Amino acid sequence: MPTRLSDALAPFTSNVADVLKLRRKGRLKVGMDADLVVLDENLAVRHVMGWGEWHVGGGQIAQRGMY
């Protein structure tokens, strides 16, 4: 059983990126694409960043389009 949220998210983030050979996805590290989802204490989506641009901020859509 995962003890950290990062371990619990790995099947949806880094593991998927590795299987799909998306070398710049799935991890927060220097040189990687800035794709990020920020959850609140209830695990609701509060912010979404794709390709280094905010698409959702404070739970509200900030930018529409493909990401």
For each residue, the residues with C-beta under 8 A, 3 or more apart:
1:
2: 5 7 8 10
3: 7
4: 7 8
5: 2 8 9
6: 9 10
7: 2 3 4 10
8: 2 4 5 11
9: 5 6 12 13
10: 2 6 7 13 14 15
11: 8 15 16
12: 9 15 16
13: 9 10 16 17 26 27
14: 10 17 18 26 27
15: 10 11 12 18 19 26
16: 11 12 13 19 20 22 26
17: 13 14 20 22 23 25 26 27
18: 14 15 21 26
19: 15 16
20: 16 17 25
21: 18
22: 16 17 25 26
23: 17
24: 31 32 33
25: 17 20 22 32 33 35
26: 13 14 15 16 17 18 22 32
27: 13 14 17 32
28: 32 36
29: 32
30:
31: 24
32: 24 25 26 27 28 29
33: 24 25 51 52
34: 49 50 51 52
35: 25 49 50 51 67
36: 28 47 48 49
37: 45 47 48 49
38: 45 46 47 48
39: 42 43 44 45 46
40: 43 44 46
41:
42: 39
43: 39 40
44: 39 40 59
45: 37 38 39 48 56 59
46: 38 39 40 56 58 59
47: 36 37 38 54 56 57 58
48: 36 37 38 45 54 55 56 67
49: 34 35 36 37 52 53 54 55
50: 34 35 53 55 67
51: 33 34 35 67
52: 33 34 49
53: 49 50 63 67
54: 47 48 49 57 62 63
55: 48 49 50 61 62 63 64 65 67
56: 45 46 47 48 59 60 61 62
57: 47 54 60 62
58: 46 47
59: 44 45 46 56
60: 56 57
61: 55 56 64
62: 54 55 56 57
63: 53 54 55
64: 55 61
65: 55
66:
67: 35 48 50 51 53 55
